[in-house]
Amino acid sequence: MLRAMALAAAGLFLMAASKGCQPVCGNGVREIREECDDHNTVSGDGCSATCVLEPPPGQSAAQVEAFHLVNAIRAPANLPGLALAPALDTAAQNHATYYSSDSGSCIQSPHVEVQNCPRFTGVNFWDRDAAAGFTGQAFYEVMAFAGDPSFAIPQWLNTPFHRVPILHPNAVAMGYGDGPGVDVIDFGSGQPVGVADVIVYPPPGATGVVGSFWGGEIPAPPAPPGGFPTGPLVSVFVRSGAQVSISSHVIRDAQGNALPHAFLTPDDPTFGIYLAGSYSLYAHGPAPSGATFEVIIQGTDNGNAFTRDWKFSVQ
């Protein structure tokens, strides 16, 4: 489940590396498929010898696993890795413990805690983040009901709304907590340096993308004609502060046929609050195994026309 200021089977994908476009770890420039680059190839300084972010000491194995899973999703989309913030780990773990330990009148909403109940640390996630010592800007909280980050994170990824904080350009920090049958991630936002105004997902050249979304997300996105499942989910993320608008959007199959699809915008009166300035597209009906899709997005970015034309294939 999601609150901004859940769920279906899913999976991660592989990224096909283009010849001649390999990142150069240690050159001080964070390139696509790098989580970080601190001018060296020395581990133990927060950015490893292979340009993978290193977690701070003292976090649980599940918190470190969630941290690496999220950042492995962001890197192929040309996004920097998120910091694993101990305060957000604490806040998320506190809420997971509250939710998995209490029952009855103490559970009125998954994201809301009830004052005077045992293990209460704050009504809303931003209250809990602050109580845990997080001094940044609270952004999102997502919840799943698995108690396993290796299941919960792919599950969030294959939903229109829960994937937003995982991939948003302005997400800068995260913290994970779990309990029996529950997972929580709290996200913090900021203004990262060197991030494009527009990020697309799945990224160009991705293979093994999940080919359908079976519904079950809360809030429930609009079902295609005939109901769920949909085709593969496509997202266009916009960095906060960028003046971006999309004027046309097309999804084509491998034969070049334009496919009917849903298009959710940040201006949508029902769903815009969950998109944090992003856009969501999904074709009607599940995709055939191995199918390739082309997505063409046109619009303006700070008054300048832009086109994004890319392909990916499903598992």
C-alpha positions as CSV (number, residue, x, y, z in Angstrom):
1,M,0.0,0.0,0.0
2,L,1.1,3.6,-0.7
3,R,0.7,7.0,0.9
4,A,2.2,10.1,-0.8
5,M,2.6,12.9,1.8
6,A,-0.5,-3.2,-2.7
7,L,-0.3,-6.0,-5.0
8,A,0.8,-8.4,-7.9
9,A,3.6,-10.9,-8.9
10,A,6.5,-9.1,-10.4
11,G,10.2,-9.4,-11.3
12,L,13.3,-7.5,-12.1
13,F,14.9,-7.2,-15.5
14,L,18.3,-7.4,-17.2
15,M,19.9,-4.4,-18.9
16,A,21.6,-5.0,-22.2
17,A,24.8,-3.0,-22.2
18,S,25.6,-1.2,-25.5
19,K,29.0,-1.6,-27.0
20,G,31.2,1.4,-26.4
21,C,28.9,2.8,-23.7
22,Q,30.4,1.1,-20.6
23,P,30.7,3.3,-17.6
24,V,34.2,4.2,-16.3
25,C,34.3,3.6,-12.6
26,G,36.5,6.0,-10.7
27,N,36.5,8.9,-13.2
28,G,34.5,11.1,-10.9
29,V,31.4,11.2,-13.3
30,R,28.4,9.0,-12.4
31,E,27.4,7.4,-15.6
32,I,24.5,5.1,-16.5
33,R,24.6,1.8,-14.6
34,E,26.8,3.4,-11.8
35,E,25.2,4.1,-8.4
36,C,28.0,6.5,-7.5
37,D,31.5,7.6,-8.6
38,D,33.8,9.3,-6.1
39,H,37.0,9.7,-8.2
40,N,38.5,6.4,-7.1
41,T,38.2,2.6,-7.1
42,V,38.7,2.1,-3.4
43,S,36.1,0.4,-1.3
44,G,35.2,1.3,2.2
45,D,34.6,5.0,1.6
46,G,30.8,4.8,0.9
47,C,31.3,4.1,-2.9
48,S,32.8,0.8,-3.7
49,A,35.6,-0.1,-6.1
50,T,32.9,-1.0,-8.6
51,C,30.9,2.2,-8.1
52,V,28.2,0.6,-6.0
53,L,27.0,2.5,-2.9
54,E,28.0,1.0,0.4
55,P,25.6,1.0,3.4
56,P,26.5,2.6,6.7
57,P,27.5,0.1,9.5
58,G,25.0,-1.3,11.9
59,Q,22.1,-1.9,9.6
60,S,20.4,-5.3,9.4
61,A,20.9,-7.8,6.6
62,A,17.4,-7.2,5.3
63,Q,17.9,-3.4,5.3
64,V,21.2,-3.8,3.4
65,E,19.5,-6.2,0.9
66,A,16.6,-3.8,0.3
67,F,19.1,-1.0,-0.2
68,H,21.1,-2.9,-2.9
69,L,17.9,-4.1,-4.6
70,V,16.5,-0.6,-5.0
71,N,19.8,0.9,-6.2
72,A,20.2,-2.0,-8.7
73,I,16.9,-0.9,-10.2
74,R,17.8,2.8,-10.3
75,A,21.3,2.4,-11.9
76,P,20.1,1.2,-15.4
77,A,17.7,4.1,-15.5
78,N,20.6,6.5,-15.1
79,L,19.7,7.5,-11.6
80,P,22.1,7.8,-8.7
81,G,21.7,5.3,-5.8
82,L,19.8,6.2,-2.7
83,A,21.5,6.6,0.6
84,L,20.6,4.1,3.2
85,A,19.6,6.5,6.0
86,P,19.8,5.0,9.5
87,A,17.0,7.3,10.7
88,L,14.7,6.1,7.9
89,D,15.7,2.5,8.7
90,T,14.6,3.1,12.3
91,A,11.4,4.8,11.3
92,A,10.5,2.1,8.8
93,Q,11.4,-0.7,11.3
94,N,9.4,1.0,14.0
95,H,6.3,1.1,11.8
96,A,6.8,-2.5,10.6
97,T,7.0,-3.6,14.3
98,Y,3.9,-1.6,15.2
99,Y,1.9,-3.1,12.3
100,S,3.0,-6.7,12.7
101,S,2.6,-6.6,16.5
102,D,-0.7,-4.8,17.0
103,S,-4.2,-5.6,16.0
104,G,-7.8,-4.5,16.5
105,S,-8.4,-0.8,17.1
106,C,-4.6,0.0,16.7
107,I,-4.7,-0.9,13.0
108,Q,-7.2,1.5,11.4
109,S,-5.1,2.1,8.3
110,P,-1.8,0.5,7.2
111,H,0.1,3.8,7.1
112,V,-1.5,5.4,10.2
113,E,-0.6,4.7,13.8
114,V,-3.0,5.3,16.7
115,Q,-1.9,7.4,19.6
116,N,-1.7,5.6,23.0
117,C,-1.3,2.2,21.3
118,P,1.8,0.1,22.2
119,R,4.8,0.9,20.0
120,F,3.3,4.1,18.6
121,T,6.0,6.4,17.2
122,G,3.9,8.9,15.1
123,V,0.6,9.1,13.4
124,N,1.9,9.6,9.8
125,F,5.1,8.4,8.2
126,W,6.6,12.0,8.2
127,D,5.9,12.1,11.9
128,R,7.7,8.8,12.4
129,D,10.6,9.9,10.2
130,A,11.1,13.0,12.3
131,A,10.8,11.1,15.6
132,A,13.5,8.7,14.4
133,G,15.8,11.7,13.8
134,F,15.5,12.1,10.0
135,T,16.2,15.8,9.3
136,G,15.5,15.6,5.5
137,Q,12.3,15.9,3.6
138,A,9.9,13.0,4.0
139,F,8.8,11.8,0.6
140,Y,6.8,8.5,0.5
141,E,6.1,5.4,2.4
142,V,5.3,2.1,0.7
143,M,4.1,-1.1,2.3
144,A,3.8,-4.8,1.2
145,F,2.9,-7.9,3.1
146,A,5.6,-10.4,2.5
147,G,8.3,-9.8,5.2
148,D,11.0,-10.3,2.5
149,P,12.6,-7.4,0.5
150,S,13.4,-9.8,-2.4
151,F,9.7,-10.3,-2.9
152,A,8.3,-6.9,-1.9
153,I,10.6,-4.7,-4.0
154,P,9.9,-6.4,-7.3
155,Q,6.2,-6.4,-6.3
156,W,6.3,-2.6,-5.8
157,L,8.2,-2.2,-9.0
158,N,5.5,-3.7,-11.1
159,T,2.8,-1.3,-10.0
160,P,2.1,2.2,-11.5
161,F,2.2,4.0,-8.2
162,H,4.4,2.1,-5.8
163,R,7.3,2.2,-8.2
164,V,7.3,6.0,-8.1
165,P,9.5,6.6,-5.1
166,I,11.9,3.8,-6.1
167,L,12.6,5.5,-9.4
168,H,11.8,9.2,-8.8
169,P,14.7,11.6,-9.7
170,N,14.2,13.4,-6.4
171,A,14.4,10.4,-4.2
172,V,17.7,10.6,-2.3
173,A,17.4,8.4,0.8
174,M,15.6,5.3,2.0
175,G,15.1,3.1,5.0
176,Y,13.6,-0.4,5.2
177,G,11.9,-2.3,8.0
178,D,10.2,-5.6,8.2
179,G,8.2,-7.8,10.5
180,P,6.3,-11.1,10.2
181,G,4.5,-10.6,6.9
182,V,5.1,-6.9,6.4
183,D,7.6,-4.7,4.6
184,V,8.0,-0.9,4.9
185,I,10.2,1.5,3.0
186,D,10.3,5.2,3.9
187,F,11.9,7.6,1.3
188,G,13.4,11.0,1.6
189,S,13.6,13.6,-1.2
190,G,16.0,16.3,-2.2
191,Q,17.7,17.9,-5.2
192,P,20.3,15.5,-6.6
193,V,23.0,16.9,-8.8
194,G,23.4,15.7,-12.4
195,V,20.0,14.1,-12.9
196,A,18.1,14.5,-16.1
197,D,14.8,16.3,-16.1
198,V,13.1,13.3,-17.7
199,I,13.7,9.6,-16.8
200,V,12.0,6.7,-18.5
201,Y,11.3,3.3,-17.2
202,P,11.8,0.5,-18.4
203,P,15.0,2.1,-19.7
204,P,16.1,1.7,-23.3
205,G,17.3,-1.7,-24.2
206,A,15.8,-3.4,-21.1
207,T,15.0,-7.1,-21.5
208,G,13.1,-9.5,-19.3
209,V,10.6,-6.8,-18.3
210,V,7.4,-8.0,-16.6
211,G,4.8,-8.1,-19.4
212,S,1.6,-7.6,-17.4
213,F,0.1,-6.0,-14.3
214,W,-2.7,-7.9,-12.6
215,G,-4.2,-5.2,-10.5
216,G,-4.5,-5.4,-6.7
217,E,-2.6,-2.1,-6.0
218,I,-4.0,0.2,-3.4
219,P,-5.0,2.7,-4.7
220,A,-6.4,0.8,-7.6
221,P,-5.4,2.3,-11.0
222,P,-8.0,2.3,-13.8
223,A,-8.5,-1.1,-15.3
224,P,-8.3,-1.5,-19.1
225,P,-11.4,-2.4,-21.1
226,G,-12.1,-6.0,-20.2
227,G,-10.3,-5.7,-16.8
228,F,-6.9,-6.7,-15.7
229,P,-4.2,-7.7,-16.6
230,T,-2.6,-4.8,-18.5
231,G,0.4,-4.8,-20.7
232,P,3.8,-3.8,-19.4
233,L,3.9,-0.7,-17.2
234,V,5.8,2.3,-18.6
235,S,6.7,5.4,-16.5
236,V,8.0,8.8,-17.3
237,F,9.5,10.5,-14.3
238,V,10.0,14.3,-14.1
239,R,12.5,15.9,-11.8
240,S,10.9,18.4,-9.4
241,G,11.3,21.9,-10.6
242,A,11.5,21.0,-14.3
243,Q,8.8,22.4,-16.5
244,V,7.9,19.3,-18.5
245,S,4.7,18.5,-20.4
246,I,3.9,15.5,-22.6
247,S,1.9,16.3,-25.7
248,S,1.9,12.9,-27.4
249,H,2.5,9.3,-26.3
250,V,2.5,6.1,-28.4
251,I,3.2,2.4,-27.5
252,R,3.9,0.2,-30.5
253,D,4.2,-3.6,-30.8
254,A,7.0,-5.3,-32.7
255,Q,5.0,-4.9,-36.0
256,G,4.7,-1.2,-35.5
257,N,1.0,-1.2,-34.6
258,A,0.0,1.5,-32.2
259,L,-1.6,-0.1,-29.1
260,P,-4.5,1.4,-27.1
261,H,-3.3,2.2,-23.6
262,A,-4.1,4.1,-20.4
263,F,-2.3,7.3,-19.7
264,L,-2.2,8.7,-16.2
265,T,-0.9,12.3,-15.6
266,P,0.1,14.2,-12.5
267,D,-2.9,16.5,-13.2
268,D,-5.4,13.6,-12.8
269,P,-7.8,14.5,-10.0
270,T,-7.9,11.0,-8.6
271,F,-4.4,9.6,-9.2
272,G,-2.1,12.6,-9.7
273,I,-1.2,12.8,-6.0
274,Y,0.4,9.3,-6.2
275,L,2.5,10.1,-9.2
276,A,4.7,13.0,-7.8
277,G,4.9,14.7,-11.1
278,S,5.4,11.5,-13.2
279,Y,3.3,9.9,-15.9
280,S,2.1,6.2,-16.2
281,L,1.2,4.3,-19.4
282,Y,0.1,0.7,-19.8
283,A,-1.2,-1.0,-22.9
284,H,-4.4,-3.0,-22.8
285,G,-4.0,-6.7,-22.2
286,P,-1.0,-8.8,-21.2
287,A,2.0,-9.0,-23.5
288,P,3.0,-12.1,-25.3
289,S,6.2,-13.7,-24.0
290,G,9.3,-12.2,-25.4
291,A,7.4,-9.3,-27.1
292,T,9.3,-6.1,-27.9
293,F,7.7,-2.7,-27.5
294,E,8.6,0.8,-28.7
295,V,7.5,3.8,-26.7
296,I,7.6,7.3,-28.2
297,I,7.0,10.3,-25.9
298,Q,7.0,13.9,-27.2
299,G,6.6,17.1,-25.3
300,T,8.5,20.1,-23.9
301,D,11.1,20.4,-21.2
302,N,11.5,24.0,-19.9
303,G,10.1,25.3,-23.2
304,N,12.3,23.1,-25.5
305,A,10.8,20.3,-27.6
306,F,12.0,16.8,-26.8
307,T,11.3,13.3,-28.0
308,R,12.1,10.0,-26.3
309,D,11.9,7.0,-28.5
310,W,13.1,3.7,-27.0
311,K,12.4,-0.1,-27.0
312,F,12.4,-2.8,-24.4
313,S,11.3,-6.5,-24.4
314,V,9.3,-8.5,-21.9
315,Q,10.1,-11.8,-20.3
